[in-house]
Amino acid sequence: MAIWLVRAGSRGQRQDWALDKAQAVIGWNEMGDLSQFETRDALLDGLREAYPEAQLKTLYNYRGQLWAFTKRIKIGDLVVLPLKGQDAIAIGKVIGDYQYQADNPENTRHTRAVEWIQQDIPRSRFDQDLLYSLGAFMTVCQIKRNNAEERIKAIVEGKTPLPPISPTDEASEATDETVETPFDLSEYAATQIRSWIAQKFTGHRLSDLVNAILEAQGYVTEVSKPGPDGGVDIIAGRGPMGFDPPRLLVQVKGGNSQQDIRVLRELRGVMQDFKANQGLLVAWGGFKRTILADARKNFFELRLWDAGNVVENVLRYYDKFPEELKADLPLKRIWILVQEESS
């Protein structure tokens, strides 16, 4: 049983469709039905025709990924889908061969039927080296580093993941003999920062970090003292003394447990008690999918932040953080060349 990374768009634009329709799906809409290409050379010729301006190394990259998706992925293999906008990973079992579905919306026509085993496994369940492999800068690639197959299978089965063995220098197996599988360096950095925060900002300190973000956004805040807080970790408002709207109530949940709809309803109840008109629920371990739809219905009142959202806001407002907090979270801004992303 092989493990395959199959993304659903660089910004996750196809992931809801993939989960709702029980499909692994990729882009490359210009290619048409890939089953017409019976050899790698024929597929390369088709890519040359579809992308006449592309460099040869790019076409080799595309060929490797498309050949893997149509030919190398087998029924019974597992596909891993890192979710954008949600600090979670979906894992499913492939139950069908490649199909081209011409009536599907654009960029959802190359498909493999998948039985999603779990759609919201927290990233915290995966060791850092596995997260690095899942950060490969590819749409489709096989994940093999450090006995990944056995370890990811254990996560799916709810067991304690096995320790890595036989480390190698490659993060994942390239999908074409001529193509390397580079890291997405921004994802790599975010994984490191997420791991550091998880270690250094435990318990009430996570509230202090969230509070620093809110202060950088211009809120006047009050942080609850450590101990029982009655569902209120931070109170925030605008204006010189914090009297002006919006009046924000914040609840912060550390640890790796996913939060469900019950916690969101509790927050809404406390908001009424404090006469707050907006609420922010921060859950480092993320949220079950059932809570996301309910939060969307209350878009103008509620926001949900998981670990990924916290890291995103840390990077956005870090320059405005107090120096003592920066000392505990030492970051340096760098510029990198943006590599061409796959479809």
NUDORO-796666 format. One line per field, with one value per residue (C-alpha): chain; residue in one letter; x, y negated, z. Coordinates in steps of 0.2 Angstrom, whole numbers, plus 2048, in hexadecimal, padded with zeros to 3 digits. Layout:
! NUDORO-796666
chaine	(A ...)
residu	(a ...)
c1	(X ...)
c2	(Y ...)
c3	(Z ...)
//
This chain:
! NUDORO-796666
chaine	(A A A A A A A A A A A A A A A A A A A A A A A A A A A A A A A A A A A A A A A A A A A A A A A A A A A A A A A A A A A A A A A A A A A A A A A A A A A A A A A A A A A A A A A A A A A A A A A A A A A A A A A A A A A A A A A A A A A A A A A A A A A A A A A A A A A A A A A A A A A A A A A A A A A A A A A A A A A A A A A A A A A A A A A A A A A A A A A A A A A A A A A A A A A A A A A A A A A A A A A A A A A A A A A A A A A A A A A A A A A A A A A A A A A A A A A A A A A A A A A A A A A A A A A A A A A A A A A A A A A A A A A A A A A A A A A A A A A A A A A A A A A A A A A A A A A A A A A A A A A A A A A A A A A A A A A A A A A A A A A A A A A A A A A A A A A A A A A A A A A A A A A)
residu	(m a i w l v r a g s r g q r q d w a l d k a q a v i g w n e m g d l s q f e t r d a l l d g l r e a y p e a q l k t l y n y r g q l w a f t k r i k i g d l v v l p l k g q d a i a i g k v i g d y q y q a d n p e n t r h t r a v e w i q q d i p r s r f d q d l l y s l g a f m t v c q i k r n n a e e r i k a i v e g k t p l p p i s p t d e a s e a t d e t v e t p f d l s e y a a t q i r s w i a q k f t g h r l s d l v n a i l e a q g y v t e v s k p g p d g g v d i i a g r g p m g f d p p r l l v q v k g g n s q q d i r v l r e l r g v m q d f k a n q g l l v a w g g f k r t i l a d a r k n f f e l r l w d a g n v v e n v l r y y d k f p e e l k a d l p l k r i w i l v q e e s s)
c1	(800 808 805 802 801 7F3 7F0 7E0 7E6 7F4 7E8 7DC 7D0 7CA 7CB 7B9 7B3 7BF 7B9 7A7 7A7 7B3 7C0 7D3 7D4 7E2 7E2 7EB 7DA 7E2 7E8 7D7 7D5 7E5 7E1 7E4 7F7 7FD 810 81A 820 80F 80A 819 814 802 80A 815 805 7FB 809 813 81C 821 833 838 83C 82A 823 82D 826 814 816 81D 80E 801 808 808 7F6 7F0 7FB 805 7F8 7EF 7DF 7E2 7EF 7ED 7EC 7F0 7E8 7EF 7E1 7E3 7DA 7D9 7E7 7E3 7E6 7DA 7DE 7D5 7D6 7D6 7C8 7C7 7D2 7D5 7C6 7C4 7B4 7B1 7A1 7A9 7AE 7BE 7CE 7C4 7C3 7D2 7CC 7CF 7C1 7C6 7BE 7C3 7C7 7C9 7C7 7CE 7DD 7E7 7F8 7FE 7FC 80A 81C 826 82F 81F 818 828 825 813 81A 821 81F 815 803 806 814 817 81C 829 835 839 82C 81E 812 812 811 803 7F9 7FB 7F4 7E5 7E2 7E3 7F3 802 80D 81D 82E 837 844 851 851 855 85A 84A 839 82F 832 832 824 82F 841 847 83E 843 836 83A 833 826 832 824 81A 82B 82D 81B 81D 82D 824 815 820 829 819 812 821 824 812 809 7FB 7F7 805 7FC 7EF 7FD 803 7F1 7F0 7FF 7F7 7E8 7F2 7FB 7EB 7E6 7DB 7DC 7DC 7DA 7E1 7D9 7E5 7EB 7DE 7CB 7C5 7B3 7B5 7BE 7D0 7D1 7C6 7C9 7C2 7C7 7CA 7D6 7CE 7C7 7B5 7B1 7AB 7AE 7AE 7B7 7B7 7C5 7C6 7D7 7D8 7EA 7EF 7EC 7DA 7CE 7BF 7AD 79D 79A 7A9 7A3 791 799 7A3 793 78A 799 798 786 78B 799 78F 79D 797 7A6 7AF 7BF 7C2 7D4 7D7 7E9 7E4 7D7 7C5 7BA 7B2 7A1 7A5 7AB 79A 792 7A0 79D 78B 791 79E 79B 79B 7A8 7B9 7C3 7D6 7E0 7F3 7F5 7EB 7F5 805 7FF 7FA 80B 814 809 80A 81B 824 817 81A 822 834 833 827 832 840 836 831 840 83C 845 83D 845 841 841 83E 82C 82D 820 812 809 7F7)
c2	(800 7F0 7DF 7D0 7BE 7B7 7A5 79C 78B 780 776 785 77F 791 799 797 79E 7AD 7B1 7AE 7B9 7C6 7C3 7C0 7B2 7A9 79A 79A 797 793 7A5 7AE 7C0 7C7 7D9 7D6 7D6 7E7 7E3 7D6 7D0 7CE 7C4 7B9 7B5 7B1 7A5 79C 799 793 788 782 774 780 784 797 799 793 79F 7AD 7A8 7A8 7B9 7C1 7BB 7BF 7D0 7D3 7CE 7D8 7E8 7EA 7E7 7F7 7FC 7FE 7F1 7E2 7D0 7C2 7B1 7A3 796 784 778 787 78D 79F 7AD 7B8 7CA 7D6 7E7 7E7 7F2 7EE 7ED 7DC 7D4 7C5 7BC 7AF 7A9 7A4 792 78C 793 7A1 7AD 7B8 7C3 7D3 7D9 7D9 7DF 7D1 7DA 7CA 7B9 7AF 7B7 7A9 7A5 7A8 7BA 7BB 7BA 7AB 7B5 7BB 7AA 7A5 7B3 7AD 79C 7A1 794 7A0 7A4 7B7 7C1 7D1 7CF 7DC 7D3 7DC 7EA 7DE 7EB 7F4 7E4 7DC 7ED 7ED 7DB 7E0 7EF 7E4 7EC 7E3 7E0 7EA 7E1 7DD 7E9 7E9 7D6 7D1 7C1 7C0 7BA 7C4 7CE 7C4 7C8 7C8 7CF 7BE 7B3 7AF 7AB 79B 795 786 77C 771 780 787 777 777 789 784 775 77F 78C 77E 776 787 789 778 771 77E 77B 769 763 766 759 74D 750 74E 73E 737 73A 730 722 721 720 710 718 713 724 72C 73D 749 74F 761 76D 76F 761 765 767 756 755 743 734 728 717 708 6F6 6EF 6F9 707 701 700 70E 71A 723 733 742 74F 761 76A 77D 784 796 7A2 7A6 7A1 796 79A 790 790 784 778 778 775 766 75E 760 757 749 746 745 738 72F 732 731 73B 74B 753 766 76B 77E 783 795 78F 793 7A1 79E 79D 78C 784 783 77C 76F 769 766 759 751 740 745 753 758 768 769 779 77B 776 766 762 764 75A 74B 74D 74A 73C 732 738 727 71F 72C 727 72B 737 742 741 748 757 758 753 751 749 744 74A 749 759 75B 762 772 776 780 78F 78E)
c3	(800 7FA 801 7F5 7F7 7EC 7EE 7E9 7E3 7E9 7F3 7F7 7EA 7E6 7F7 7FD 7EC 7EE 800 7FC 7EB 7F2 7E5 7E4 7D7 7CE 7C1 7B0 7A8 797 796 793 796 79C 798 786 78A 78B 78D 796 785 77F 78F 78C 77A 781 78E 780 776 785 78D 77E 788 796 799 797 7A9 7AD 7A1 7A9 7BA 7B3 7AB 7BB 7C5 7B8 7B4 7C7 7C9 7BA 7BA 7CA 7D8 7DA 7E2 7F5 7F6 802 7FC 808 806 811 813 810 81C 829 833 82F 822 819 815 80A 801 7EE 7E8 7D5 7C6 7BD 7B5 7AB 7AF 7A1 7A9 7BA 7BD 7B6 7BE 7C6 7B7 7BB 7C9 7D3 7DE 7F1 801 80D 81D 827 821 830 838 841 83B 84D 84A 83D 842 83B 82E 827 826 81D 810 80E 80B 7FA 7ED 7E2 7DE 7DD 7E5 7EF 801 806 812 823 821 81E 818 829 833 82A 82A 83D 83E 833 83E 84E 854 85B 84C 84A 84C 83B 836 828 825 813 80B 800 807 7FA 7EB 7DB 7CF 7C0 7BE 7B8 7C5 7D7 7E4 7EC 7FD 7FE 808 80F 815 81C 826 82C 832 83C 844 848 851 85B 861 866 871 878 879 883 88F 893 888 878 87E 880 86E 868 872 86A 859 85E 866 855 84C 857 865 877 880 891 893 8A1 8AE 8AE 8B5 8B2 8A6 8A4 891 88F 88C 884 883 876 86F 865 86A 877 885 87B 87D 86A 85F 85A 86B 869 874 872 878 876 876 876 874 865 867 85A 85F 85B 85A 86C 870 863 86A 87B 874 86D 87E 887 87A 87F 891 88D 880 873 861 85A 860 85C 85F 85F 85F 85C 858 84B 849 843 832 83A 843 833 82A 83A 83C 82A 82D 83A 830 836 848 84A 844 847 848 848 849 837 839 849 83F 831 83C 846 835 830 841 848 845 851 85F 870 871 87F 875 865 870 873 861 857 845 836 826 816 803 7F8 7E6 7E2 7D9 7CB 7D3 7CB 7C6)
//
